[in-house]
Amino acid sequence: MIPSLLPPNSTSLERAIEKTSARNFELPAEHIKEIWNPETCPTALLPYCAVNNGLSQWSDDWPDNVKRQRIASAIKIARHMGTVKSIKDVVEAFGSAVVLREWFEVTPHGAPHTFDLVLTVNSQSDAAPTAKYVDDIIRAIVAAKPARSQFAFTMGIDTAGKIGEIGVARPAISAHLITEEAA
């Protein structure tokens, strides 16, 4: 047991609370590195690892590999917040792909501080991504983009399925959404 850190004039209630909570500190120090590493952290402790790495958005519905990748990339994304790189890193952490064209990269030029975003959500299982999962990606993009920027959003879902033993079909579903900042 850890020696008491309470002062000599502590009350009996304080000593009882200290004794009761002592088991919380019995974790061996060699396991700390495993817990704060997103690759080796037990699944049940991933939300705490996410908070420790500064990840503000979390969902228990995400696949385990997405949770771990979001935690691993959280600090890198925070360092580049408000840039094109941060948007691409966010989408990559969700296991998806993005094509981004800023207003000056299109002909004719668009309105300043706007960009077009084509997001391809890769299906990580046999089931298509849910609307909530896509909304989580969009919310993460909105948090990572420059605050003054607005974007036009096009979405595609990339699914692969075997046809016999020869071919692969890749249907793409598209939707177009224009976002506006609330005044």
N, C-alpha and C positions, 0 to 999 in steps of 0.2 A: 504494500500500500504506500501511496505517496505521503510524505510527512505533511502535516497540517500547515496551511498557509494563513490560517486565521490568527488574529492577534489574541493575546491572552485574555482580553476582556470580552471575547465573543460570547454570544448567548448560547444556551443549549439548543435552541431552534437552529441557529446557524451551524452548529457542529453536527446536528442531525442531518441537515441538508447536505453538508459536505460529505458525510459518511455515506449517504444514499447515492450521491452523484459520483462517488469515487470510482465506481465501475466504468463510468464513461471514459475515464482516462487510462484504462488498463490495456489499451491497444499498444502492442509492441512498436517501437519506433521504426523498425525495418519495414513495416507494412505501409508507412505513410507514403513512400514513393509510389507504391502500387496504387494506392487510392487516388492520388492526384494525377496519375498518368491516364489519359483517356483510353489508351490501348489495353491496360491491365486492370482498370477499375472494375469492381463488381457492378453488374447491371443495376442493382438496387441503389447503389451510391452515385450513379451518374448525374442525377440532378444536383447533388452537392458539388461534384467536380465541375459542373457547368457554371454554377454560381462563383466558384473559386476562380475560374478563368474569365469571368466577366461576361458570360453569355446571358443576355437579358430575355431571350425568347426561348421557350422550351415547350415540348409537347410529348406526352407519354405515348402518343400514337405513332410517332416516327419509328422507322425501322432502327434496330440497334446500331447498324453501321453508320446511319445518318447522324444519330445522336453523338457517336464517338467522333465522327468527322467534324461536326459543328463545334464540339468542344476543342478539338485539336487546332482548328483554324480560327477560333474566336479572337485570340490576341493579334494574329496577323491581320485579320479584317479590321480590328479596332485601330491599328496603326495607320491604315490607309483609308479610314472612314471618309466618305464624301468624294471618292475617286472612282473611275471606271474599274480599276483593279479590285476595289473592295466589292463592287457589284458582281464581278466575275468570280471572285473567291467565295462569296456567299452562295451563288448558284452552284458552283462546283462542290461546295460542302454538302449540298442537298443531293449530290449525285446526278445533277442535270447539266445541260449545256445552254449557253446563251450567245446570241449574236447581238452586239450593241453598236448602233450608229448614232453619233452625235449630230446635232443640228447642222454643223458645218461640213459634215461628211456626205451629205445627201445633195442631190442636184434636182431642183433648185434648193438653195439653203432654206432650212426650216426656221422656225422662231427661235431666237436665242434662248439658251438654257433649257432646251428640250432634247430628247433622244428617243429613238425607236428601239424597242427591246423585243427580240424574238427568243422566247424561252422554249426549250425542248425538254420536257420532263421525261426522263427515262424510267420506264416501268421496272422496278426492282424485284418484282415477283410476278406471278401469273395474273394478278389482279391489276387493273388500271389504277393510277394514283387517284386518291379521293379529292374532292373539291377543297376540303379542309387542308390537305397537304399542299395543294397549289396555293391556297390563300396564305399559308405559312411562308412559302417561298416569296410571295409578293410582299408580305409584311416585312420580311428580312431585307428585300431589295429596297423598299421604301426607307427603312432605317439606315441603310448603307449609302444611299445616293446623296448627292449634294442637296441641301435643304431647299434651295431655290429652284431646283430642276423639276420638270414634269416629264412624263414619258407616255408614249403610246405603246401598248403591250399587245403582243401577238403570241399565242401559245400553241405549241404542238406537242403531241404525246408520241414518243418513239417506242413502239412495241415491235418485238420480233417474234415470229412464229414460224415453225417449219411447215412446209407444204410437201408432204411426202418426204423423200430423203434428198431432194435436189435443191429446191429453192427456198428463199426466205422472203416473207412478205413484210413490208414496213409501211403500214398505213399511218398517215399523219392527220390528226384532227386539229383544226385551227380555230381560234377565236380571237377577236380583236377587242381590246378594251383601252379606253383613254382615261387616264387618271388625272384628277385635278386636286390640288391642295385645298384644304378647307380654309376659308378666310378667317 
